[in-house]
């Protein structure tokens, strides 16, 4: 079932980005999977697929889930056409390149601020002049968002008195605010799916902070003024309050699909983080066959799966066993002796 190693998989860049399916049963077939419904069976080359998105009415066998994990395919359980993300399975995130670059930028105060500036600049067609403080940038962003709301209210004829959202008092909100909250929730689901399927952390936000989905909110903000906010105003203006949320969700589903928004998210995230193309490859040709991760070192990463204990020196039982094994005239070390040495080392609190 499992592949021999990452070198046996196709290059990530050469594969399919995602496949959406609903009202199907996903089964394992040989080393791949197959989608089964009343019309027949559709084989899926799971080794060449980045993400499998399963919508309503979809079921999946244990063997099929194992096949997806072994071949590096993320499995996302979502609403119609990815409108909401409910759960995700293990995907092709064995290499932590995306997460490491995100964490590096997040932890460095200077780079963190540069990411914030990039995110703000990417949201609007106007460019921000250099040298602005974070407070000034936030002020400009607030003005532009309010102008967007006011402009759309004039264009659609919807009465607008400001953004107001209280989850506990959903019914008390006016139609356009309910539409906005619904549309944004759909957008969060799509961004969440994109981030987890490519190994980013949803909790390491740059503008938002303190929430497990902070980075999801950062990324979703890139598209609100262009996608969900106009759509919410149009839905609020087009029909009665009854069924508004359903109309908004369906409109989001169609807009996300026709605009191919899912394909834009990760390149935009990489641009915001300032990542180089050679860094963001999930499988790189220089280290494809390694089954053990590298070791951190101040001077650069070292190869994992090696014993770095000095030769001929006393140390933990495992290090002595390796040194003895490398010697041609070394006596045989049986398992019982090695186990006893490991116990002695543990009792003496020898670091390993």
C-alpha positions as CSV (number, residue, x, y, z in Angstrom):
1,X,0.0,0.0,0.0
2,X,2.7,2.5,1.0
3,X,5.0,4.0,-1.6
4,X,8.7,3.1,-1.5
5,X,9.7,6.7,-0.8
6,X,9.0,10.3,-1.8
7,X,11.2,9.8,-4.9
8,X,8.5,7.4,-6.2
9,X,5.9,10.1,-6.3
10,X,5.4,12.5,-9.2
11,X,6.7,16.1,-8.8
12,X,4.1,18.2,-6.9
13,X,4.3,20.9,-9.6
14,X,3.4,18.4,-12.3
15,X,0.3,17.0,-10.6
16,X,-3.3,18.1,-10.4
17,X,-4.2,20.8,-7.9
18,X,-7.5,19.5,-6.5
19,X,-10.5,17.3,-7.3
20,X,-13.9,18.0,-5.8
21,X,-16.5,15.2,-5.5
22,X,-19.8,14.8,-3.8
23,X,-22.4,12.0,-3.3
24,X,-19.8,9.4,-4.0
25,X,-18.2,6.5,-2.1
26,X,-14.4,6.6,-2.2
27,X,-12.7,3.2,-2.2
28,X,-9.1,2.0,-2.5
29,X,-8.2,0.2,-5.7
30,X,-4.7,-1.2,-6.1
31,X,-2.4,1.7,-5.1
32,X,-4.9,4.4,-6.0
33,X,-8.6,5.2,-5.3
34,X,-11.8,5.1,-7.2
35,X,-15.0,7.2,-6.9
36,X,-18.1,5.1,-7.0
37,X,-21.7,6.3,-7.6
38,X,-24.8,5.0,-9.4
39,X,-23.2,5.9,-12.8
40,X,-20.2,3.7,-12.3
41,X,-16.5,3.8,-11.1
42,X,-14.0,6.6,-11.8
43,X,-10.4,5.7,-11.1
44,X,-8.3,8.6,-9.6
45,X,-4.5,8.8,-9.9
46,X,-4.1,9.8,-6.3
47,X,-0.3,10.0,-6.5
48,X,-0.6,12.9,-8.9
49,X,-3.3,14.7,-7.0
50,X,-2.6,17.4,-4.4
51,X,-6.0,17.7,-2.7
52,X,-9.2,15.6,-2.7
53,X,-12.2,17.7,-1.6
54,X,-15.2,15.7,-0.5
55,X,-18.5,17.5,-0.4
56,X,-22.0,16.5,1.0
57,X,-23.0,12.8,0.6
58,X,-19.5,11.5,0.3
59,X,-18.1,8.6,2.2
60,X,-14.6,7.1,2.4
61,X,-13.2,3.8,3.4
62,X,-10.3,3.3,5.8
63,X,-8.2,1.8,3.0
64,X,-8.9,4.7,0.7
65,X,-7.8,7.2,3.4
66,X,-4.6,5.2,3.9
67,X,-3.9,5.3,0.2
68,X,-4.3,9.0,0.1
69,X,-2.0,9.6,3.0
70,X,0.6,7.2,1.6
71,X,0.6,9.0,-1.7
72,X,0.7,12.5,-0.3
73,X,-2.8,13.6,-1.2
74,X,-4.6,15.9,1.3
75,X,-8.2,15.0,2.0
76,X,-10.6,17.8,2.9
77,X,-14.2,17.2,4.1
78,X,-16.1,20.4,3.1
79,X,-19.4,21.8,2.1
80,X,-20.6,22.3,-1.4
81,X,-17.7,23.2,-3.7
82,X,-15.4,23.9,-0.7
83,X,-17.6,26.6,0.8
84,X,-16.8,25.4,4.3
85,X,-14.0,23.2,5.6
86,X,-15.0,20.8,8.3
87,X,-12.0,18.5,8.7
88,X,-8.8,17.5,6.9
89,X,-6.6,14.5,6.6
90,X,-2.8,14.0,6.3
91,X,-1.5,15.3,3.0
92,X,1.8,16.1,1.2
93,X,3.2,18.2,4.0
94,X,6.0,15.9,5.1
95,X,8.4,18.7,4.2
96,X,7.9,21.7,6.4
97,X,9.2,24.3,3.9
98,X,6.0,26.4,3.9
99,X,5.6,26.2,7.7
100,X,9.2,27.1,8.3
101,X,9.2,30.1,6.0
102,X,5.9,31.3,7.7
103,X,7.3,30.8,11.2
104,X,10.6,32.6,10.3
105,X,8.7,35.6,8.9
106,X,6.3,35.6,11.9
107,X,9.0,35.5,14.5
108,X,11.3,38.2,13.0
109,X,9.7,41.6,14.0
110,X,11.2,43.4,10.9
111,X,10.1,40.7,8.5
112,X,6.7,40.4,10.3
113,X,6.1,44.1,9.6
114,X,7.1,43.7,5.9
115,X,4.6,40.9,5.5
116,X,1.9,43.1,7.1
117,X,2.7,45.9,4.6
118,X,2.6,43.4,1.7
119,X,-0.8,42.1,2.7
120,X,-2.2,45.6,2.9
121,X,-0.7,46.6,-0.5
122,X,-2.1,43.4,-2.1
123,X,-5.6,44.2,-1.0
124,X,-6.0,47.5,-2.8
125,X,-5.1,48.8,-6.3
126,X,-3.4,51.9,-4.7
127,X,0.1,51.5,-3.4
128,X,1.1,52.6,0.0
129,X,4.0,55.0,0.2
130,X,7.1,53.9,2.1
131,X,7.8,54.9,5.6
132,X,4.3,54.6,7.0
133,X,3.9,53.4,10.6
134,X,1.6,50.4,11.3
135,X,-1.0,52.7,12.8
136,X,-1.1,54.8,9.7
137,X,-1.4,51.7,7.5
138,X,-4.3,50.5,9.6
139,X,-6.0,53.9,9.3
140,X,-5.7,53.9,5.5
141,X,-7.0,50.3,5.4
142,X,-10.0,51.3,7.5
143,X,-10.9,54.2,5.3
144,X,-10.7,52.2,2.1
145,X,-12.9,49.4,3.5
146,X,-15.5,51.9,4.7
147,X,-15.4,53.5,1.2
148,X,-16.0,50.1,-0.4
149,X,-19.1,49.5,1.8
150,X,-20.5,53.0,1.0
151,X,-19.9,52.7,-2.7
152,X,-21.6,49.3,-2.9
153,X,-24.5,50.6,-0.8
154,X,-25.0,53.4,-3.4
155,X,-24.7,51.0,-6.3
156,X,-27.2,48.4,-5.0
157,X,-29.5,50.7,-3.2
158,X,-29.1,48.8,0.1
159,X,-29.4,50.8,3.3
160,X,-26.1,50.7,5.1
161,X,-25.5,51.9,8.7
162,X,-22.2,50.2,9.4
163,X,-20.8,46.7,10.0
164,X,-22.4,45.0,12.9
165,X,-22.1,41.3,13.8
166,X,-23.1,39.5,17.1
167,X,-23.1,35.7,16.8
168,X,-25.5,35.4,19.7
169,X,-28.0,37.9,18.1
170,X,-27.9,36.7,14.5
171,X,-31.6,37.5,13.9
172,X,-31.2,41.1,15.1
173,X,-28.7,42.0,12.3
174,X,-30.0,43.7,9.2
175,X,-30.0,41.7,5.9
176,X,-26.8,43.1,4.5
177,X,-24.8,42.3,7.7
178,X,-26.2,38.8,7.7
179,X,-25.2,38.4,4.1
180,X,-21.7,39.7,4.8
181,X,-21.2,37.3,7.7
182,X,-22.4,34.4,5.7
183,X,-20.2,35.2,2.7
184,X,-17.1,35.7,4.9
185,X,-17.7,32.4,6.6
186,X,-17.7,30.7,3.2
187,X,-14.5,32.5,2.2
188,X,-12.8,31.5,5.5
189,X,-13.6,27.8,4.7
190,X,-11.9,28.0,1.3
191,X,-8.8,29.8,2.6
192,X,-8.6,27.3,5.5
193,X,-8.7,24.4,3.1
194,X,-5.9,25.9,0.9
195,X,-3.6,26.6,3.9
196,X,-3.9,23.3,5.6
197,X,-3.5,21.3,2.4
198,X,-0.1,23.0,1.7
199,X,1.4,22.9,5.2
200,X,0.9,26.4,6.5
201,X,-0.1,27.1,10.0
202,X,-3.5,28.7,10.4
203,X,-2.6,30.1,13.8
204,X,0.5,32.2,12.9
205,X,-1.3,35.3,11.8
206,X,0.5,38.5,10.9
207,X,-2.3,41.1,11.1
208,X,-4.7,39.0,13.2
209,X,-3.4,37.3,16.3
210,X,-4.5,35.2,19.2
211,X,-6.9,32.8,17.3
212,X,-6.3,29.4,15.9
213,X,-7.5,30.7,12.5
214,X,-5.6,34.0,12.6
215,X,-3.7,33.4,9.4
216,X,-7.0,32.3,7.7
217,X,-8.4,35.8,8.5
218,X,-5.3,37.5,7.1
219,X,-5.5,35.6,3.8
220,X,-9.3,36.0,3.5
221,X,-9.0,39.7,3.8
222,X,-7.2,39.8,0.5
223,X,-10.4,38.8,-1.3
224,X,-13.2,40.3,0.7
225,X,-13.5,43.7,-1.1
226,X,-13.3,42.0,-4.5
227,X,-15.4,38.9,-4.0
228,X,-17.5,38.5,-0.9
229,X,-18.5,42.1,0.0
230,X,-19.9,42.9,-3.5
231,X,-21.6,39.5,-3.6
232,X,-23.2,40.1,-0.1
233,X,-24.6,43.5,-1.1
234,X,-26.0,42.1,-4.4
235,X,-27.7,39.2,-2.6
236,X,-29.2,41.5,0.1
237,X,-30.6,43.8,-2.6
238,X,-31.9,41.0,-4.9
239,X,-34.3,39.1,-2.7
240,X,-36.3,38.8,0.5
241,X,-34.9,38.0,3.9
242,X,-36.2,34.5,3.8
243,X,-33.5,32.1,2.5
244,X,-30.9,34.9,2.4
245,X,-28.1,32.8,3.9
246,X,-28.8,29.9,1.5
247,X,-28.7,32.3,-1.5
248,X,-25.4,33.8,-0.3
249,X,-23.8,30.4,0.2
250,X,-24.8,29.3,-3.3
251,X,-23.6,32.5,-4.8
252,X,-20.2,32.1,-3.0
253,X,-20.0,28.5,-4.3
254,X,-20.5,29.6,-7.9
255,X,-18.2,32.7,-7.6
256,X,-15.4,30.7,-6.1
257,X,-15.6,28.1,-8.8
258,X,-15.9,30.4,-11.8
259,X,-13.1,32.8,-10.6
260,X,-10.8,29.8,-9.7
261,X,-10.2,31.5,-6.4
262,X,-8.7,28.4,-4.8
263,X,-5.9,28.4,-7.4
264,X,-5.0,32.0,-6.5
265,X,-4.7,31.6,-2.7
266,X,-1.4,29.8,-2.3
267,X,0.6,31.9,-4.8
268,X,-0.8,35.0,-3.1
269,X,0.3,33.7,0.3
270,X,3.8,32.9,-1.0
271,X,4.0,36.4,-2.5
272,X,3.0,38.0,0.8
273,X,5.5,36.0,2.8
274,X,8.3,36.8,0.3
275,X,9.0,33.2,-0.4
276,X,11.4,32.2,-3.2
277,X,10.1,29.7,-5.8
278,X,12.8,27.1,-4.9
279,X,11.8,27.3,-1.2
280,X,8.1,26.6,-1.6
281,X,8.5,23.3,-3.5
282,X,6.9,20.6,-1.3
283,X,9.1,18.0,-3.0
284,X,12.6,19.1,-4.1
285,X,14.9,17.1,-6.2
286,X,17.9,17.6,-3.8
287,X,16.4,15.5,-1.0
288,X,13.6,13.5,-2.4
289,X,14.8,10.1,-1.1
290,X,15.3,10.9,2.5
291,X,12.9,9.3,4.9
292,X,14.4,11.0,7.9
293,X,14.2,14.8,8.4
294,X,17.3,17.0,8.7
295,X,18.8,18.3,11.9
296,X,18.9,22.0,12.7
297,X,22.4,23.6,13.0
298,X,23.4,27.2,13.3
299,X,25.6,26.8,10.2
300,X,22.9,25.0,8.1
301,X,20.9,21.9,8.1
302,X,22.6,18.5,8.7
303,X,21.6,15.2,7.4
304,X,19.3,13.2,9.7
305,X,19.5,9.5,10.6
306,X,23.3,9.7,11.4
307,X,25.2,9.3,14.7
308,X,27.3,12.4,15.4
309,X,29.0,11.0,18.5
310,X,32.8,11.3,18.4
311,X,34.6,8.1,17.5
312,X,36.3,6.2,20.3
313,X,34.7,8.2,23.2
314,X,32.5,6.9,25.9
315,X,28.9,7.8,25.6
316,X,25.4,6.3,25.5
317,X,24.9,2.7,24.7
318,X,23.6,3.4,21.3
319,X,26.7,5.5,20.4
320,X,29.0,2.7,21.7
321,X,27.1,0.2,19.7
322,X,27.5,2.2,16.5
323,X,31.2,2.6,17.1
324,X,31.6,-1.1,17.8
325,X,29.7,-2.0,14.7
326,X,32.0,0.1,12.6
327,X,35.1,-1.7,13.8
328,X,36.2,-4.9,12.0
329,X,37.5,-6.6,15.2
330,X,34.7,-5.5,17.4
331,X,33.1,-8.2,19.5
332,X,29.4,-9.0,18.9
333,X,27.0,-7.0,21.0
334,X,23.8,-8.9,21.7
335,X,20.5,-7.3,22.3
336,X,20.5,-8.1,26.0
337,X,23.8,-6.2,26.6
338,X,22.6,-3.3,24.5
339,X,19.3,-3.1,26.4
340,X,21.2,-3.1,29.7
341,X,23.5,-0.3,28.6
342,X,20.4,1.8,27.5
343,X,18.8,1.2,30.9
344,X,22.0,2.3,32.7
345,X,22.2,5.4,30.4
346,X,18.6,6.4,31.2
347,X,19.2,6.0,34.9
348,X,22.2,8.3,34.7
349,X,20.2,10.8,32.8
350,X,22.5,10.8,29.8
351,X,21.2,13.1,27.1
352,X,20.3,11.4,23.9
